[in-house]
Amino acid sequence: MGITTPDDLKHMVLHFTKGKAWRNATMPIFVRGQGIYLWDEDGKRYLDGLAGLFVVQIGHGRTDIAHAAAKQIEELAYTPSWAATHPAAIEASKLVTSLAPGDLDAVFWVSSGSEAVESAIKFARQYHASQGNPAKTKVISRNLAYHGTTMGALSATGLDNIRAPFEPLLPGFLKVDNTLGVTDGIAAAKQIEDLILAEGPETVGLVMAEPVQNGGGCIVPPGGYWPELRRICDKYNVLLLADEVINSFGRLGHWFGSEMVGVVPDMISFAKGATSGYAPVGGLLIRRQLVDDLLDSEVGTFTHGATWGGHPVVMAITMANVTAMRDEGVLENVQANQGYFQDRLAALTDAHDNIAEVRGTGYFYAVEMTGSRSSGDELTEEGAAKLVNELMPGIISDAGVLLRADLRGRPKLVLSPPLICTRDDIDELMESVDQIISRAAEADIA
């Protein structure tokens, strides 16, 4: 295949991509990946500082995972998870549930994070109805949180710019503040209790939140917040979903982010890192008692399913990826190096007056930019939009790194490298970020 032209792309509709970039073929066309790097069709190498899209935990180009997929295709390429199953799904379910906290020992397989969140919404509704509480349909989530693209997950999403094109969305989805800038976790959680009481506990069925919220920039919760959520949900018979589509499978240094916040939720939605991007996956972990209560009720069935859920090849890839991560100490690598990562980010902040703040944990950080930290000068709305939408894509590409420039709240860079990154790799990433921040400070955005 030759160099891609705008005509080559006209038959694709790209995801979340502005028409100008699409029609002019200005985005990179990647043709190869190995370890923490990708190469485009021009031969330029990029450090994958976003792990694809918070996905490629174990790195690119793993032939062992490719071989596991090929072996499964030869044996059994497909059979659905409807009234039957297959060994790969059984083994993957046993492995993933063995790593999950508490009694989250049942998993419902789908093909994406959005589907996993949608499944949680549907499970909560059907569970409450099966227990004699059909009015418990309302869902509480948080401002700026992103939960997915399907209509239920989008209704739970707290990002106006993503919601607006598709309104009116589903009724009964309520929002509270996130924990950005909050130091009192118990007081922050009280907003949810107050909302449950205002709406009527008999109408609220589900509270959902990410342990570390991506939207708004890697928002780490204050101490006490998640235990208080657990207490509130127990008190009012509301299910608690930890949306861990990004947070799970090592991104925060734990198999599941719920371990970091010290709570066993009723459900965990996951996706992305379970296969390190080698195949599309999603799943919903559910506490055993809840599954038994539904299956033992008059309803007797979780009336939900998907053609590709528990796909044999995806399950084989899940097994190969998670087993390799476990056996090769990938999570231990994150735990050993996250302090170094934070120290390098702190030094970067000291060196650049246009960095407002760095937030995050594990291998998941946001570098938030401003006009001047020392003087308190903020970027104008127009200046921030120009920086992120017009200038940053070229600046980031010139630095030979893949990162996300985000305009939700202050403009920011989101860093989420593969979990196999060493300290030398972190140094290389920081050199690129230093270059990006320097050029952002010099940019004409008036």
C-alpha positions in Angstrom: 0.0 0.0 0.0 1.3 3.5 -0.9 1.1 6.7 0.9 -2.5 7.5 2.0 -4.3 10.3 0.2 -7.5 12.1 1.1 -9.3 10.0 -1.6 -8.2 6.8 0.2 -10.0 7.9 3.4 -13.3 9.1 1.8 -15.0 5.7 2.4 -14.4 5.8 6.2 -16.3 7.8 8.8 -13.7 8.3 11.5 -14.6 8.4 15.2 -14.5 11.8 17.0 -12.5 13.3 14.1 -13.0 16.8 12.7 -13.8 16.9 9.0 -10.8 19.0 8.2 -8.4 16.4 9.4 -10.3 13.6 7.8 -10.7 15.2 4.4 -7.1 16.5 4.2 -5.6 13.2 5.5 -3.5 15.1 8.0 -3.7 12.4 10.7 -1.0 9.8 10.9 -1.6 6.4 9.3 0.0 3.8 11.6 1.3 0.6 10.1 3.3 -1.1 12.8 3.7 -1.3 16.5 6.3 -2.8 18.8 6.6 -2.4 22.6 5.8 1.2 23.5 6.2 2.5 19.9 4.2 2.9 16.8 5.4 3.7 13.3 3.5 5.6 10.6 3.5 4.9 6.9 6.3 7.5 6.5 8.5 5.5 8.8 8.3 8.1 11.7 8.4 6.5 15.2 6.0 7.7 17.9 6.1 6.9 21.7 2.6 5.7 22.5 2.0 7.9 25.5 -1.8 7.2 25.5 -1.5 3.4 25.2 -3.7 3.6 22.1 -6.7 4.9 24.1 -5.9 3.8 27.7 -5.8 0.3 26.2 -2.4 -1.3 25.3 -1.2 -2.3 28.8 1.3 -4.9 27.8 2.6 -3.1 24.7 2.3 -3.6 20.9 3.5 -6.5 18.8 3.1 -9.4 21.2 3.5 -12.6 19.1 2.4 -14.8 22.0 -1.0 -13.1 22.0 -1.3 -13.4 18.2 -0.5 -17.1 18.5 -3.2 -17.6 21.2 -5.7 -16.0 18.8 -4.6 -18.1 15.9 -4.8 -21.3 17.9 -8.3 -20.5 19.0 -9.4 -19.6 15.5 -8.2 -23.0 14.3 -10.1 -24.8 17.0 -13.3 -22.8 17.3 -13.7 -19.4 15.8 -17.2 -18.7 17.0 -20.1 -19.9 19.0 -22.5 -17.5 21.0 -22.8 -17.3 24.7 -26.6 -18.0 24.6 -27.7 -21.2 26.4 -24.2 -22.6 25.7 -20.6 -21.6 26.1 -17.0 -22.8 25.4 -13.8 -23.5 27.3 -12.1 -20.2 26.5 -15.0 -18.2 28.0 -15.1 -20.4 31.1 -11.3 -20.1 31.7 -11.3 -16.3 31.0 -14.2 -15.9 33.4 -12.4 -17.9 36.1 -9.2 -15.9 35.7 -10.8 -12.4 35.7 -13.1 -13.1 38.7 -10.1 -14.6 40.6 -8.5 -11.1 40.4 -11.6 -9.1 41.2 -12.2 -7.8 44.7 -14.6 -9.4 47.2 -17.5 -11.5 45.9 -17.5 -10.0 42.4 -17.2 -13.5 41.0 -19.6 -13.5 38.0 -18.9 -11.8 34.7 -21.1 -10.9 31.8 -19.1 -10.5 28.6 -19.7 -7.9 25.9 -17.5 -6.1 23.3 -16.9 -2.6 24.6 -16.9 -0.3 27.6 -20.1 1.4 26.5 -21.8 -2.0 26.3 -20.5 -2.9 29.7 -22.0 0.3 31.3 -25.3 -0.3 29.4 -25.4 -3.8 30.8 -25.0 -2.4 34.3 -27.9 0.0 33.8 -30.1 -2.9 32.5 -29.0 -5.3 35.2 -29.8 -2.7 37.9 -33.3 -2.1 36.5 -34.1 -5.8 36.1 -32.6 -6.7 39.5 -34.7 -4.2 41.4 -37.8 -5.2 39.5 -37.2 -8.8 40.3 -36.9 -8.0 44.0 -40.3 -6.1 44.0 -38.9 -2.6 43.5 -39.8 -1.7 39.8 -39.7 2.1 40.5 -36.0 2.0 41.3 -34.9 3.1 37.8 -33.0 6.4 38.3 -29.3 6.6 37.9 -26.9 9.1 39.6 -23.5 9.9 38.0 -21.1 12.8 38.1 -20.4 16.0 36.1 -17.7 15.8 33.5 -17.7 12.0 33.7 -17.7 10.0 30.5 -19.4 6.6 30.5 -19.9 5.7 26.8 -21.7 6.2 23.5 -24.8 4.0 23.8 -27.9 5.9 24.8 -28.0 4.7 28.4 -24.2 5.3 28.9 -24.5 8.6 27.1 -27.4 9.6 29.4 -25.1 8.9 32.4 -22.3 10.9 30.8 -21.7 14.4 32.3 -20.1 16.1 29.3 -22.4 18.6 27.7 -20.6 18.8 24.4 -20.9 15.0 23.8 -24.5 14.8 25.0 -25.9 17.9 23.2 -26.1 16.5 19.6 -28.2 13.6 20.8 -30.7 15.2 23.1 -33.2 14.5 24.4 -31.6 11.6 26.1 -33.1 9.1 28.5 -35.1 10.4 31.5 -34.1 9.6 35.1 -30.4 10.2 34.8 -29.2 12.6 37.5 -25.9 14.4 38.0 -23.8 15.5 41.1 -20.5 17.3 41.3 -17.3 15.3 40.8 -14.5 15.5 43.4 -12.2 18.0 41.5 -10.6 20.2 44.1 -12.5 18.5 47.0 -10.7 17.5 50.2 -13.6 16.3 52.3 -14.7 13.0 50.8 -17.6 12.4 53.1 -19.1 15.8 52.4 -18.7 15.2 48.7 -20.5 11.9 48.9 -23.3 13.6 50.9 -24.4 15.2 47.6 -25.4 11.8 46.4 -27.3 11.0 49.6 -29.1 14.4 49.5 -30.1 13.7 45.9 -31.4 10.2 46.7 -33.5 11.7 49.5 -34.8 14.5 47.2 -35.8 12.1 44.5 -37.1 9.4 46.8 -35.0 6.3 47.7 -37.7 4.1 46.2 -36.9 5.6 42.7 -33.1 5.5 42.7 -31.5 2.2 41.6 -27.9 2.9 40.6 -25.0 5.1 41.4 -22.0 5.0 39.0 -18.6 6.6 39.3 -15.0 5.9 38.2 -12.5 5.4 41.0 -10.3 7.9 39.3 -12.4 10.0 36.9 -11.0 10.6 33.4 -13.3 13.4 32.3 -12.0 16.6 33.9 -8.4 15.2 34.0 -7.5 12.2 36.2 -9.5 13.3 39.2 -8.3 11.2 42.2 -11.0 11.1 45.0 -10.3 12.3 48.5 -10.0 9.9 51.4 -13.3 8.6 52.7 -15.3 9.3 49.5 -15.7 5.7 48.2 -16.4 4.1 51.6 -19.1 6.7 52.1 -20.6 5.9 48.7 -20.7 2.3 49.8 -22.5 3.2 53.0 -25.0 5.4 51.3 -25.9 2.8 48.6 -26.3 0.1 51.3 -28.5 2.3 53.4 -30.9 3.1 50.5 -30.8 -0.2 48.6 -29.0 1.4 45.6 -26.5 -0.6 43.5 -23.0 0.9 43.2 -21.2 0.6 39.9 -17.4 1.3 39.6 -16.9 2.2 36.0 -13.4 0.9 35.4 -13.2 0.9 31.7 -10.0 2.8 32.0 -9.1 2.2 35.7 -8.9 -1.6 35.6 -6.2 -4.1 34.6 -3.2 -2.2 36.0 -3.7 1.4 34.9 -3.8 2.5 38.6 -1.3 -0.2 39.7 -4.1 -2.7 40.7 -6.1 -5.2 38.8 -9.1 -3.1 39.6 -9.3 0.5 40.7 -11.8 -0.4 43.4 -8.9 -2.0 45.3 -7.2 1.5 45.4 -10.2 3.1 46.9 -10.8 0.3 49.3 -14.4 -0.6 48.4 -16.2 -3.6 46.9 -18.8 -2.2 44.6 -21.9 -4.2 43.4 -20.7 -4.1 39.8 -17.5 -3.2 37.9 -17.6 -2.4 34.2 -14.4 -3.0 32.4 -13.0 -3.2 28.8 -9.8 -1.8 27.2 -6.9 -3.2 29.1 -8.4 -6.7 29.5 -7.1 -7.6 26.1 -4.5 -4.7 25.8 -6.3 -3.8 22.6 -5.6 -7.1 20.8 -9.3 -7.6 20.4 -12.5 -5.6 21.3 -13.7 -6.6 24.8 -16.0 -5.5 27.6 -17.4 -7.0 30.7 -19.5 -6.5 33.7 -18.4 -8.1 37.0 -21.4 -8.6 39.4 -21.6 -9.7 43.0 -22.6 -13.3 43.4 -25.6 -12.6 45.6 -27.1 -10.2 43.2 -26.8 -12.7 40.3 -28.4 -15.4 42.5 -31.2 -13.1 43.6 -32.1 -12.4 40.0 -31.8 -15.9 38.7 -33.7 -17.3 41.7 -36.6 -14.8 41.2 -39.7 -15.3 39.2 -37.9 -13.6 36.3 -35.2 -16.2 36.3 -33.1 -14.6 33.5 -31.0 -11.6 32.8 -32.8 -10.6 29.7 -29.9 -9.2 27.8 -27.3 -10.4 25.4 -25.0 -9.7 22.5 -23.9 -11.7 19.5 -20.2 -11.1 20.2 -20.2 -11.4 24.0 -17.7 -14.0 25.2 -16.4 -14.5 21.6 -14.0 -17.5 21.7 -11.1 -15.6 20.1 -11.5 -12.6 22.3 -11.6 -14.9 25.4 -8.4 -16.6 24.3 -6.7 -13.2 23.9 -8.0 -12.1 27.3 -6.5 -15.2 28.8 -3.2 -14.7 27.0 -3.0 -11.0 27.9 -4.0 -11.2 31.6 -1.8 -14.3 32.2 1.2 -12.5 30.6 0.6 -9.4 32.7 0.4 -11.5 35.8 3.4 -13.7 35.1 5.6 -10.8 33.9 4.9 -8.5 36.8 3.4 -5.7 34.8 1.4 -4.4 37.8 4.5 -4.6 39.9 6.3 -2.4 37.3 3.6 0.3 37.7 3.8 0.2 41.5 7.6 0.4 41.4 7.7 3.3 39.0 4.7 5.4 39.7 6.5 7.4 42.4 9.3 8.2 39.8 6.7 9.1 37.3 5.1 11.5 39.8 8.5 13.0 40.7 9.3 13.7 37.0 5.9 15.4 36.6 6.5 17.5 39.7 9.9 18.6 38.3 8.2 19.4 35.0 5.6 21.5 36.8 8.4 23.4 38.6 10.1 24.2 35.3 7.0 25.5 33.5 4.9 28.4 34.7 2.1 27.5 32.2 1.4 24.2 34.0 -1.4 24.8 36.5 -1.5 21.4 38.1 -0.7 17.7 37.6 -3.2 15.1 38.8 -3.3 11.3 38.7 -1.9 8.1 40.0 -0.4 4.9 38.6 0.3 5.3 34.9 -2.6 7.8 34.5 -2.0 11.6 34.7 -3.3 14.9 33.4 -1.0 17.9 32.9 -3.3 20.9 33.1 -2.2 24.1 31.4 -2.9 27.8 32.2 -1.6 31.2 31.1 0.7 31.7 34.1 0.6 29.8 37.4 2.6 32.4 39.2 0.4 35.3 38.3 -2.9 33.5 38.1 -3.5 34.5 34.5 -5.9 32.0 32.8 -6.1 31.3 29.1 -9.1 32.8 27.5 -11.8 30.4 26.2 -10.8 31.3 22.7 -7.1 30.9 23.3 -7.6 27.6 25.0 -9.7 26.3 22.1 -7.1 27.5 19.6 -4.3 25.9 21.5 -6.0 22.5 21.9 -7.8 22.2 18.6 -5.5 24.0 16.1 -2.0 24.0 17.5 -1.5 21.0 19.9 -2.0 18.2 17.3 1.0 19.5 15.3 3.1 20.2 18.4 2.4 16.7 19.8 3.2 15.1 16.5 6.4 17.0 16.1 7.5 15.7 19.5 7.2 12.2 18.2 4.7 11.1 20.9 1.0 10.2 21.0 -1.0 12.0 23.7 -4.5 13.4 24.1 -5.0 17.2 24.3 -8.2 17.7 26.1 -10.3 20.9 26.4 -12.8 19.8 29.1 -12.1 22.3 31.9 -8.6 23.8 31.5 -6.7 22.6 28.5 -4.6 19.6 29.4 -2.5 16.8 28.2 -3.5 13.3 29.3 -0.7 10.7 29.8 -1.4 7.1 29.9 1.5 5.1 28.5 1.8 1.3 28.2 2.3 -0.3 31.6 5.6 -1.9 30.6 7.3 1.5 30.5 10.6 1.6 32.4 12.1 4.6 34.1 14.1 5.2 30.9 10.9 5.2 28.9 9.3 7.6 31.4 12.4 9.9 30.9 11.8 9.8 27.1 8.1 10.6 27.5 8.9 13.5 29.9 11.4 14.9 27.3 8.6 15.0 24.8 6.1 16.5 27.2 8.7 19.1 28.2 9.0 20.1 24.5 5.2 20.2 24.1 4.7 22.4 27.1 7.5 24.8 26.0 6.1 25.2 22.6 2.6 25.7 24.0 4.0 28.6 26.2 5.4 30.2 23.1 2.4 29.7 20.9 0.5 32.8 19.6 -3.0 32.1 20.9 -4.2 35.7 21.3 
